Amino acid sequence: MKMLKLSRNFLVIVFFLVTSFQHCMVFAENTRDESISDNLAKVQISDEEILNKIPEIEKVIASGLKKIKIPGATLAISRKDKVLYCKAFGKTAISGYQPKDADAQTLFSVSSVSKNITAVLVGALVDDGKISFTDKVRKYYPEFFLCNEAISNEFTIQDLISHSSGLKHFSADTLFKAGYDNEKILRAFRYLKQKPGEFRKFYGYQNIVYGIVGIVLERATGEKYEDLVQRYIFDKMDMKNSSAIRLDAETSKIGYLKYLISRFSYDCKHQGVLKTCWNLIAKTISHKTKKVADIHSKYIDDVVHLDHNDFYHKFPATSGISLSAEDFAKWLKMLANQGTYNGVQIVSKKTFAKLISNIVTVKGIKDHDVTFVKSRYPREDMHYGMGFFNAKYADDGKNPHRIFFHMGGIRGSTAFFALSLADNIAVGVSCNLGGVAMTRFCEYAVHAVLDRIYNFSKIDWVEEDIKSINYYREKNKNYIENVVKRTPVAMSKPDKYTGTYTSELYGDITIALEGDELVISNGIRKAKLSNVNGDTFAFKSMDLMYSFYEQDEYVYFIRDEYGNITSCELPCFNENNTIFKKK
């Protein structure tokens, strides 16, 4: 009897533990689901009420295009079960470059919003069993190296797309913007320093690290990144006016043929020569050309037309996607529905929750930060998951709502979207002027929409963007004045500065005389130098850098105690505070 009683007690305990475990699992699952839409505040706004605000929002867009001199832009607003609005404004290009009216099918580069699409693609491949978030990068890309051997061995796919590398913001971007080849850019990570203990702890925004996921996905699947995006996303969502390839390849059959030729050896290796040759002919014939928005930058107040080259597609996973207004709206609709589009699962709800989770904390945002405007983004409780920022959006600290968002802006284009899961609302804007120092128009235009949905106090966001542009200009002006107002010193004879200067990270740069002018070159592009003061020279950033700011860049020559020029510094090539030594 005693044994029977013990057995019964044992069974009761087991039953209790199992039941408790099941309840815990249900609670955890419910908590996980609720956390997706756990906003601090919700709005009860109907589709009709949002649409009634469209005329006022369109005025904001029109004002931005006129005052900031943006050639063209798109606006998309979606809810989880419908596209509410999508439209393109303005022109595809400035005058002199065959401008056309932009429409809802016109392709606009979305620059770093591509990171959001890449992260969802990774999620889709995880759901498909092709990869895991916790897979080590070196499993697929053995030559991967970041800072040191230990971190390189531990680095996972999740680390690639969560800005948690522990490196400072924008590491190796200076090589990217200057047009160095991928091998040299990736090699640079061997020399970059990382603060001890920051790996997986803090947010540090990356372009190249994020872009490496494209290499990993291609190695893991045997498919090109752009083919994976097409198959797992564009095709499933009927995004016919979207692209993951160079935009100049989308505008003509000849351009598309050149693109296919550029990947010919890759396709031969994976598909065989006969199939590759057949596809080359068949795909070129069947290719439907697309309407494309050209890209632009600014030099002071002049809008500068840029060529479509392979800049975005050096690392397409970080910046290689282009969307039309119509397809941007479809994308937003899927996000608002937590990974499902018209009944088609792009990523599972569980994986979507992982993507928007709090993986790293965003800290150290300054009060004057023109991206995270203080009156709208409280300084606490901001995080990054995988392809999504997660933050409060408030009216000077009042009535905060939780939004998930991503910005983009690098060479000639900018974009921004914000998602409120509590209200199932997503808003996106893109434009063909960038990068971020040129304009914050896209994020500010989204803010204008959110403010009207949430009934926040009115801010003239176009004027705020003009203020942010002036902020950068004033900062640069103060820098220039500091350089120029130093004690005036005469420069040496020009030939004293000529020669080859080298660094471990960047390699060689040359200073040469062309006629009576000094010219700097990194072996890819070159720029004329003009003397500012003594051994300080300036050059136009746009002449040397593919992705440039409107202000000048500088070269500072350094002398030894005997007055001989022995080295130089360039702020535009400043990884590790590099000093170029004269050979």
Order of alpha helices (4+ residues) and beta strands (2+ residues): alpha-alpha-alpha-beta-beta-beta-alpha-alpha-alpha-alpha-alpha-alpha-alpha-alpha-beta-alpha-alpha-alpha-beta-beta-alpha-beta-alpha-beta-beta-alpha-beta-beta-beta-beta-beta-beta-alpha-alpha-beta-beta-beta-beta-beta-beta-alpha-beta-beta-beta
